[in-house]
């Protein structure tokens, strides 16, 4: 944003008309020269020029009163977005830049930038991040925080700010939203192709990763009511078996991480209420299913 040049008028004693004409001509030439030296606005700038009041406010560093990120855990392309609540001190109106920053050894990395205008001091605002970079690519995991600056680059003073601006992004969530136990694992006795997770009938099931519902069906002698997710941007699938009833999502529907897709049941060839879960890289059941589930269980 370009600062507006301030021209101060200087009072002079009356002169002859000729001298006045010369003075006016000289001033005009000088003003034209000064205007030619002003930098052009950035091509992508949609901000109005700052007025004198904004110039005065920028003479002192702005204070950040609130910087609160919630929840402290979010998931790759999940239904729960990272929300940032912020508040600037002062009685004016401010133009700000809010960045989502990934903590990295050596140098932090900015992954998304937002420009917000006309934010009143001593008033709370919020922003939600959808988990994507500025170029639209999805971010899968890491430690992140929100950073607030004035338009122009100067960061706000945050020594007296309330809240915690940091959060963590995880690549997957545990598929059962409730108490559960680990039952038979991969290859148990009868060439078992997944991991059984005991839970009360009716316990909600969630999409462990984002993707598309490629199969929604019933197999009375096997999985019972079951559903298969083709995981986004990958060659793997997730299978949920023995649902209490037909999945609550449609075949072909896109689901986000953490989205409800059904309930734990005991349909098909099942003994007791449990989820039969298969992890299928390249479309084939993998013995790594238990390892994956325990990792997701640890942080979910």
Order of alpha helices (4+ residues) and beta strands (2+ residues): alpha-alpha-beta-beta-beta-beta-beta-beta-beta-beta-beta-beta-beta-beta-beta-beta-beta-beta-beta-alpha
